[in-house]
Amino acid sequence: MEGLKTEHKVEVEQLQHENQQLRDQVNDLRDHIDQLAEMIPDEPEEDPEEDPMEYQDDDGELTEGSVTDGEV
């Protein structure tokens, strides 16, 4: 019976150690996510070449307005 208690105690200690390692990894990943989040700008940068109000017609000329299906 004493051998079983010792065996379980060793297993519990191993699991506690693994648990702590996993907790440390989770904390490291959270820190990394926070660092990456700080790199993301608050407002997306606009592409100066892209204007949603302009499109190219069949001749390749830019025309103001919007294009919808079936309308010319």
ABEGO torsion letter per residue (X at the ends): XAAAAAAAAAAAAAAAAAAAAAAAAAAAAAAAAAAAAAABBABBBBBAABBAABBBBAAGBBBBEBBBBGBX
